[in-house]
Amino acid sequence: MSDARDPRDPAATFAAAGVERQLDNCTYCPKMCRHACPVAGASGHEPWTPQAKMGQLAQLRRGRAAWTPAQADPLWACTGCRQCTTYCEHDNEPGLVLFTGRAQAVARGAGHPELRGYGERFRRRDVRLAAELREQFPDAGPAPLGGIGFWPGCDSVDKGKGDVAAARAVLAAVDEDVTLIAASQVCAGYPLLAAGQPELFAAHARRVGEAVRDLDRVVINCSACLYTMRVQYPAAGVVVPEVVSLVEFLADRVDRLPRPKSRRAVYYHDPCYHARYAGVLEAPRTVLRRLAEVRELSWSGTDTECCGGGGLLPKTNPTTADAMARRRLGEVQAGGGGLVVTSCGTCSFMLRSNAPSGVEAMDLPRAIATLAEIDVEEVSTVASTGDEDDD
């Protein structure tokens, strides 16, 4: 496999020759991956199939279509979930390539209207969430020299504060000395890449890298930012310590988790950026099997179906993003309902906020605490300082 097809080498994937080859492959393909695009499937919109989106980017890059917000609109109808790549005979990476197209659109004044001024909006949200994290968890601190730091992820801080408290309780239950990192940044910066702002991303990555440089290891509970810190940071020249997902960290210590008195059945939803970018597949199942009977969804593992939370789709196409989450949970509802567990703060929010009657969705730390009956300290609710929609 050539470097241009390897998601672990974004510099090669984004190189001009690699992009052109992938655009040609997709443009002349008879839509072999159409069934695998959750955005096209949930919306029923043909211009949002991978072949059509890549074809439109080819037209824009070659001057056959004008760089306008309307012409560039299909570039934003993607979560970067990489499911299309799973079915591509050429191992093309439409999600990564479309992100390069977004950067070109923004540079030419053809960015998405819903993301106008996004760089400043992102900055304000990061400042707000950092302040809220410090207020809710006063014992959180800067990254210690040579220690382990927990990076909960911006959506967990913003929309799942109880999940942050649950993660800390679970980490304490496995007897690990892990510091909740209270830095000036809360997000690792993936949304800036998705927004077509590579320069702002690189600057933000450098600040995050500086904040965690003294750690031996960073434990993170956001699947997209796991990929971002592991792969996109080095591509931007930012050196960080070892980065592992929270569920990988817990899987290595699963024997320390208390066994529940009774076991219930749970479904596990694989986040796209865990399953198809980072290869985090067995770890969550190892943890959950300690506590529950694990049921698989019909689309799972490397074939997992996206919850709709990636690629800033909740901003650019919120109706489609919500429809994807509801479709993902429809199978559970049809089977009589139940608990769906995921290992990403963003996925947890999307599934929880779109859960139909009879279906409950939880982030992994909260599910572990619930199933294992681990006490979780209540956290106070902090009044927002505004900018609630800046994510």
Summary of the structure (lengths in Angstrom):
residues: 391
radius of gyration: 20.2
end to end distance: 35.6
largest distance: 64.8
contacts: 1432
relative contact order: 0.13
helix: 54%
strand: 9%
